[in-house]
Amino acid sequence: MKITFDVECTPQEARAFFGLPDLQPLHDVYLDRMKATMADGVNPAEWEKLMRTWAPGIAGNYEQWQKLFLSGLGAGLGSGGLAAAPKPPKA
């Protein structure tokens, strides 16, 4: 025997039913800060801090990521790498 129930409720009602905390005030603060950051712009020091927080391996090993990117770019251009890329004509 199989019984199915369909319950119609909002996400807020479902969270309250299961006893989950209301994170709406925290979400509002987060969105306000993100909007302010986007409106003011992100300076290089803040960008570095974000990258160190979000991806610690990337920020600490920038040179390795740069070499990896350039080797991928070279492979995409063919066996000659960057040397095989067409050069702009001299004026």
N, C-alpha and C positions, 0 to 999 in steps of 0.2 A: 504494500500500500504506500502511496506517495501523496503527501499533502504539501501544498504550496500556499504561501501567504504573500500577498503583495501589500506593502506598507508605503503609504504616501506621506512623506514628511520632508521638511527642509533639512539641509545639512546641520543647521543650528539645533533643530529639534532632535536630530539623531545623536549629536554629541551630548546634549543634555540628558537624553534617555540612557546613554551608556555611561554617564558620569564623567565624561571627559571635560577638561577645563576649557573655559571660554578664552581663546587667545586673540580675539578681535582687537582689544586695546593694544596688545603687543604688535599685532599685524599693522595697525594704523601707524604706530610709531615708526616701524620699519619702513613703511611706504613713504612717510613724510621725510625721513632721512635720505632715502634713495632719490626722491624727487629733488630735494635740496642739493644733493651731490650732483645730479644730472644738470640742474639749472646753473650751479656755480662752476661746473667743470671740475675735472680731476687733474691735479697737478702731478708732475712726475714722482714726487716723493710719496704721495698717496697711492699712485699706481703701483709703485714698487712694494709698498706695504700690503696692498691687496693681493698682489701676486705671491708674496711670501706666505700670506695666510692661506690662500686658496690652493696653491700648488708649490709646496716647499721645495720639491725636487727641481722644478723649472727655474725658480729664481736663483737658487744656489749654483746651478750648473748652466748658466746662460750660454757659455762658450760651446759646451757640448751640444746644446739644442741648436745653436747657430750652425755648427758643423753638420749636424744631421740634416737640417733644412737645406743647406747648400749642396750637400751630396745628393739629396732627393731632387733638387732643382737640376743639378748636373745630369742625373740619370734621365730626367724628363726631356732634356735637350739632346740627348743622344750620347754616344760613347765618347765624344770629344769633351763633354762637360761644358763648363762655362766658356772655354776657349772656342768651342764650335758655335757659340751664339753669334748671330750677325752683328756687326759693329756699324754704328751710324756713319754715314759718309762725312768726310772732313770738308769743311767749308772753304 
